[in-house]
Amino acid sequence: MRFGVPDVEGLADSGTTYVLLSLALAAAWWMMLFFTGSREPTVLGYGSEEYKRVIKGSLWLFGLIAIISYSLQLETARGYIGVALPAGLIVLLLARVIVRKFLHLERKLGKSVQDVLIIGDSQSAEHLAKSLLSQPMAGYRPTGVYVPGNENGSVDLSLPLIGGATEAAELVNDIKEFRPDAVALSGGAQLAPQTIRALGWALADLQIRLIMAPALTDIAGPRIHTQPLAGLPLIHVSTPTLRKGQRILKRSFDILGGVSLVLVLLPLLIVVAIAVRLDSPGPALFRQVRIGAAGEPFEMLKFRSMVVDAEQRMNELRAASQGNDVLFKLKNDPRVTRIGAFLRRFSIDEVPQLFNVIGGTMSLVGPRPPLPAEVEQYEDHAHRRLLVRPGMTGLWQVSGRSLLSWDDTVRLDLYYVENWSLLGDCTILLRTVRAVVGHHGAY
């Protein structure tokens, strides 16, 4: 419509051209999304890979259009492309979000899921089963366990044990009777390479998916690289370190985001500071020593949400803590002021940490900033949380905050440290908005 719509007699040449171009673009876009695998069952409805493929397919399509237009000197209006790409991409992503909501509703009801038979030893099979059950929205439902070599069925699992053969032919016969949608081969499966190869061929003939689950945990895709060697896929796991370029990119993102948010939220900062001062005696800001990157202490800023002597009253309340083994948390903390309860409910008390971000002691996204007393209780592996700057938000916040156990908090922080990506930071920030609005786990 921007370039005119053909009238009844078809006189508007430019309008006719762009109507035809729009139809051709829609068809090409639909095909490109197919070629980039954005509708594959393995990515549909769970994780960020689906959205990545939608964006990738869209950029590839418009890149090709630009190359063809330049090569053939076609006078395609830049304004048309400039409107079509962002508008179409936004609507596509919104449509995927809506479809995902319906798909999740179906999976909650036990529909649109794949029944998975797990093959492996008892420990690896149990770990894989728990992992699949912990993420039901991914669409995998473990329905049985097959332990090669175990004929007695003495595996302590809530899933049925259906067999214990080690030869491919017997395995396939047992799988045929069970009729799963997919077979997941865990890292502890005691099967010969030739047996696994024969099993893969047989499952392909039966149109049953084969899923290989190596004994790697909490490792994201960017760190995993596959190298074929003599028909054997070698999995390389890169060292979890931020290279210099990545550190510069993350710091630039923090400065740009921190300054922008301070400018946007400046009126809110002023109003909240006045409200805190009027609500109870004491300063508007609360300063607390936390431990940052490389174990360096720093002074973290927050809006004061408690009475002035809150730190001195900590010991008398410690026995009533509702947090985990290391973190002190109390739902109905008597030290919290009236305005403080509201600020904490919506995480507004943490907004001054933007100045820590701009100053370089914190990041927009990162591990939870620990207290010195908490760091003293760390086990050796937990110190890896201190390899990067602590964050205003992180996986710990979008996954439950105060409701998490200490082990879950450490696991999420270590996962972030070892699998950092800028896209991951953006995803966590978007999830933080939802977590703050829903104030899940905030007290």
C-alpha positions in Angstrom: 0.0 0.0 0.0 3.0 2.3 0.6 3.8 2.2 -3.1 0.2 2.3 -4.4 -2.5 -0.4 -5.0 -3.6 -1.3 -8.5 -7.0 0.1 -9.4 -9.7 -1.9 -11.1 -8.2 -1.3 -14.6 -4.7 -2.2 -13.4 -3.2 1.2 -14.3 -1.0 1.7 -11.3 2.2 0.1 -12.7 4.3 0.6 -9.5 1.4 -0.7 -7.4 1.1 -3.8 -9.5 4.8 -4.5 -9.4 5.0 -4.3 -5.6 1.9 -6.4 -5.1 3.5 -9.1 -7.2 6.8 -8.6 -5.4 5.0 -8.9 -2.0 3.4 -12.2 -3.0 6.8 -13.5 -4.3 8.5 -12.3 -1.2 6.0 -14.1 1.1 6.4 -17.4 -0.8 10.2 -17.1 -0.8 10.2 -16.2 2.9 8.1 -19.2 3.7 10.5 -21.5 1.8 13.6 -19.9 3.4 12.2 -20.6 6.9 11.8 -24.2 5.8 15.3 -24.5 4.4 16.8 -23.0 7.6 15.0 -25.7 9.7 12.9 -23.3 11.8 10.1 -25.8 11.8 12.1 -28.9 12.8 10.6 -30.8 15.8 13.9 -30.7 17.6 13.7 -26.9 17.9 10.0 -26.1 17.7 8.5 -24.9 21.0 11.6 -24.9 23.2 14.8 -22.9 23.6 16.1 -20.0 21.6 17.3 -22.0 18.6 13.9 -21.7 16.9 14.0 -17.9 17.0 17.6 -17.9 15.9 16.7 -19.8 12.8 13.8 -17.5 12.0 16.1 -14.5 12.2 18.9 -16.3 10.2 16.4 -17.3 7.4 15.0 -13.8 7.2 18.5 -12.2 7.0 19.6 -14.7 4.4 16.6 -14.0 2.2 17.0 -10.2 2.3 20.7 -10.6 1.8 20.0 -12.6 -1.4 17.4 -10.0 -2.5 20.0 -7.2 -2.1 22.7 -9.1 -4.0 20.3 -10.0 -6.9 18.9 -6.4 -7.0 22.5 -5.0 -7.1 23.8 -7.6 -9.7 20.9 -7.1 -12.1 20.5 -3.4 -11.4 16.8 -3.8 -10.4 15.3 -0.7 -9.0 13.8 -2.2 -5.9 12.8 0.6 -3.5 15.0 0.7 -0.4 12.0 1.9 1.6 10.1 -1.2 0.7 12.9 -3.5 1.9 13.4 -1.3 4.9 9.8 -1.7 6.0 9.3 -5.4 4.9 12.3 -6.9 6.9 11.7 -5.4 10.4 7.9 -5.6 10.1 7.8 -9.1 8.8 10.5 -10.3 11.2 8.7 -8.9 14.3 5.3 -10.4 13.3 7.0 -13.8 12.6 8.6 -13.8 16.0 5.4 -12.8 17.7 3.5 -15.6 15.8 6.1 -18.1 17.0 5.7 -16.9 20.6 1.9 -17.4 20.3 2.2 -20.8 18.7 4.7 -21.8 21.5 2.2 -20.9 24.2 -0.4 -23.2 22.6 2.2 -25.9 22.2 3.1 -25.7 25.9 -0.5 -26.0 26.9 -0.7 -29.2 24.8 2.4 -30.6 26.4 1.1 -29.9 29.9 -1.8 -32.1 28.9 0.5 -34.8 27.7 -0.1 -34.2 24.0 2.4 -33.2 21.3 5.2 -35.1 23.0 7.6 -37.8 22.0 7.8 -41.0 24.1 11.4 -41.7 24.7 13.1 -45.1 25.6 16.4 -44.5 27.4 19.2 -47.0 26.9 22.1 -46.9 29.3 23.4 -48.0 32.7 21.3 -47.3 35.8 23.1 -44.0 36.8 23.3 -42.4 33.4 19.7 -43.5 32.5 18.4 -42.0 35.8 20.3 -38.7 35.2 19.0 -38.5 31.6 15.4 -39.3 32.7 15.5 -36.6 35.4 16.8 -34.1 32.9 14.0 -34.8 30.5 11.4 -34.7 33.2 12.7 -31.4 34.5 12.0 -29.7 31.2 8.6 -31.1 30.0 8.1 -28.1 27.6 10.9 -29.6 25.4 8.4 -32.4 24.5 10.3 -35.5 25.5 8.6 -37.9 27.9 10.7 -40.8 29.1 8.5 -43.9 29.3 11.0 -46.7 29.8 14.6 -47.7 30.5 16.7 -50.4 28.7 19.8 -51.5 30.6 22.1 -53.6 28.3 23.4 -56.7 30.3 20.9 -56.3 33.1 18.5 -59.3 32.9 17.2 -59.1 36.5 15.5 -55.7 36.3 17.0 -54.5 39.6 17.3 -50.8 38.6 15.8 -48.4 41.1 13.8 -46.1 38.8 10.2 -45.1 38.6 10.2 -46.0 34.9 9.7 -49.6 33.7 12.7 -51.7 32.8 11.9 -53.5 29.5 15.0 -55.5 28.7 18.7 -56.1 29.0 20.1 -57.5 25.7 23.4 -56.4 24.2 23.0 -57.5 20.6 21.5 -55.2 18.0 18.9 -57.8 16.8 17.5 -58.5 20.2 17.5 -54.8 21.1 15.5 -53.9 18.0 13.0 -56.6 18.7 12.4 -55.3 22.2 12.2 -51.7 20.9 9.6 -52.8 18.3 7.4 -54.2 21.1 7.7 -51.0 23.2 7.1 -48.7 20.1 8.7 -45.5 21.3 8.8 -42.3 19.2 12.5 -41.9 20.0 15.4 -43.8 21.6 17.9 -41.9 23.7 21.3 -43.5 24.0 23.0 -42.2 27.2 26.8 -41.9 27.7 26.8 -44.9 30.0 25.3 -47.4 27.5 27.5 -50.5 27.5 27.2 -51.3 23.8 29.9 -52.0 21.1 30.3 -49.4 18.4 29.2 -51.9 15.8 26.0 -52.6 17.8 25.2 -48.9 18.0 25.7 -48.5 14.3 23.4 -51.4 13.5 20.9 -50.1 16.0 20.9 -46.7 14.2 20.2 -48.3 10.9 17.4 -50.4 12.3 15.8 -47.4 14.0 16.0 -45.4 10.8 14.1 -48.2 9.0 11.4 -48.1 11.8 11.2 -44.3 11.6 12.2 -44.0 15.2 14.5 -41.1 16.2 17.9 -41.8 17.7 19.1 -39.3 20.3 22.7 -39.5 21.5 23.1 -38.0 25.0 26.9 -37.8 25.9 28.0 -37.5 29.5 28.4 -33.8 29.3 26.5 -31.5 31.6 25.9 -27.8 31.8 27.7 -27.1 28.5 26.0 -24.9 25.9 26.3 -25.1 22.1 28.9 -22.4 21.4 31.5 -24.5 23.4 30.8 -27.7 21.5 32.3 -28.4 18.1 32.0 -31.6 16.1 34.8 -32.9 14.0 34.2 -36.0 11.8 37.2 -38.4 11.8 37.1 -41.8 10.1 33.3 -41.9 10.4 33.6 -41.0 14.1 32.1 -37.7 15.3 34.6 -36.2 17.7 33.1 -33.7 20.1 35.5 -30.9 21.1 34.7 -28.8 24.2 36.4 -25.5 24.2 37.9 -23.9 27.4 35.3 -21.7 29.2 37.1 -18.4 29.1 36.1 -14.9 27.9 38.6 -13.9 25.2 39.7 -10.3 25.0 37.3 -9.4 22.2 34.4 -10.9 24.2 35.4 -9.0 27.3 35.4 -5.7 25.3 32.1 -6.6 23.7 30.5 -7.4 27.1 31.9 -4.2 28.7 30.7 -2.0 25.8 27.3 -3.6 26.1 27.2 -2.9 29.8 28.3 0.8 29.4 25.8 1.4 26.6 23.0 -0.3 28.4 23.8 1.1 31.8 24.0 4.8 30.6 20.8 4.4 28.5 18.8 2.9 31.4 20.0 5.6 33.9 18.9 8.3 31.5 15.5 6.6 31.0 14.9 5.8 34.7 16.3 9.1 36.1 12.8 10.4 37.1 12.1 7.1 38.8 15.4 7.2 40.7 14.6 10.7 42.0 11.0 9.8 43.1 12.1 6.6 44.8 14.9 8.3 46.6 12.5 10.9 48.0 10.0 8.2 49.0 12.6 6.2 50.9 13.8 9.3 52.8 10.2 10.2 53.8 9.2 6.7 54.7 11.8 6.1 57.5 14.8 7.9 58.9 18.1 7.2 57.2 19.8 7.6 53.8 18.1 6.8 50.5 20.9 4.5 49.4 22.2 1.4 51.1 25.8 0.5 50.6 27.0 -3.0 51.2 30.4 -4.7 50.6 30.1 -7.5 48.0 32.8 -9.7 46.3 33.3 -9.0 42.6 35.4 -10.5 39.8 38.7 -12.1 40.9 37.6 -11.9 44.5 37.9 -8.2 44.7 35.5 -6.5 47.2 33.4 -3.5 46.1 30.6 -1.4 47.4 27.2 -2.3 46.0 24.4 0.3 45.8 20.8 -0.3 46.5 17.8 1.7 47.6 17.4 1.2 51.3 14.5 -1.1 51.9 15.1 -1.9 55.6 15.6 0.0 58.8 19.0 1.6 59.4 20.1 -1.0 61.9 19.1 -4.0 59.8 22.6 -5.4 59.7 23.0 -5.4 63.5 19.7 -7.3 63.8 20.7 -10.1 61.4 22.0 -12.5 64.1 18.7 -12.5 66.0 16.8 -13.5 62.9 19.3 -16.0 61.4 17.6 -19.0 63.0 14.4 -18.2 61.2 16.0 -18.0 57.7 13.9 -19.4 54.9 16.7 -19.3 52.4 19.1 -22.0 51.4 22.2 -23.4 53.2 24.3 -20.3 52.5 22.0 -17.4 51.7 19.9 -15.7 54.4 16.3 -15.0 53.2 13.1 -14.3 55.2 9.7 -13.8 53.6 8.2 -11.6 56.3 11.3 -9.8 57.4 10.4 -7.4 60.2 13.3 -5.1 59.2 11.7 -4.2 55.9 10.1 -0.8 55.7 6.7 -0.1 54.1 8.1 1.4 50.9 10.9 -1.2 51.1 8.4 -4.1 50.7 7.1 -2.5 47.5 10.6 -1.9 46.2 11.7 -5.4 46.8 8.5 -6.9 45.4 9.3 -5.4 42.0 13.1 -5.3 42.4 13.2 -1.5 42.2 15.6 -1.4 45.1 18.3 -2.8 42.8 18.1 -0.1 40.1 21.0 2.0 41.7 23.3 -0.9 40.8 23.3 0.6 37.3 25.9 3.0 38.7 28.0 -0.1 39.7 27.6 -1.3 36.1 28.8 2.0 34.6 31.7 2.1 37.1 32.8 -1.4 36.1 32.4 -3.3 39.4 29.2 -5.0 38.1 27.7 -6.1 34.8 24.1 -6.0 33.6 24.1 -9.8 33.5 26.2 -12.1 35.6 26.4 -14.3 38.7 24.8 -13.1 41.9 27.0 -10.7 43.8 28.0 -12.6 47.0 28.7 -11.3 50.5 32.2 -11.9 51.9 30.7 -14.3 54.5 29.2 -16.4 51.7 32.4 -16.6 49.8 34.1 -18.0 52.9 31.7 -20.9 52.8 32.3 -21.7 49.1 33.6 -25.1 48.0 36.4 -25.1 45.5 34.3 -25.3 42.4 32.0 -22.4 43.5 34.9 -20.0 43.3 34.6 -20.2 39.5 31.6 -17.8 39.9 34.2 -15.1 40.5 35.8 -15.3 37.1 33.4 -12.6 35.7 31.8 -9.5 37.1 28.6 -10.1 39.2 25.4 -9.0 37.5 22.3 -7.1 38.3 20.4 -10.0 36.9 21.3 -13.5 35.8 20.1 -17.1 35.4 19.6 -17.2 39.2 17.1 -14.4 39.0 15.0 -15.5 36.1 14.9 -19.1 37.5 13.4 -18.4 40.9 15.7 -16.2 42.9 15.0 -16.8 46.6 13.2 -20.1 45.9 16.4 -21.8 44.6 18.5 -24.1 46.6 22.2 -23.3 47.1 23.3 -26.0 44.7 20.9 -24.8 42.0 22.2 -21.2 42.5 25.8 -22.3 42.1 25.0 -24.5 39.1 23.2 -21.7 37.2 26.0 -19.3 37.9 28.6 -21.7 36.8 26.6 -22.5 33.6 26.5 -18.8 32.8 30.2 -18.3 33.5 31.2 -21.2 31.3 28.8 -20.6 28.4 28.6 -16.8 28.1 27.3 -15.2 24.9 26.0 -11.7 24.1 22.7 -13.3 22.7 22.4 -15.2 26.0 22.7 -11.9 27.9 20.0 -10.3 25.8 17.8 -13.3 26.4 18.3 -13.2 30.2 17.5 -9.4 30.2 14.2 -10.1 28.4 13.3 -12.9 30.8 14.2 -10.6 33.7 11.4 -8.2 32.7 8.9 -11.1 32.9 10.4 -12.3 36.2 10.2 -8.8 37.7 6.6 -8.2 36.6 5.6 -11.6 38.0 7.8 -11.0 41.1 8.3 -14.8 41.3 10.7 -15.7 44.2 11.1 -12.0 45.2 11.0 -11.2 48.9 
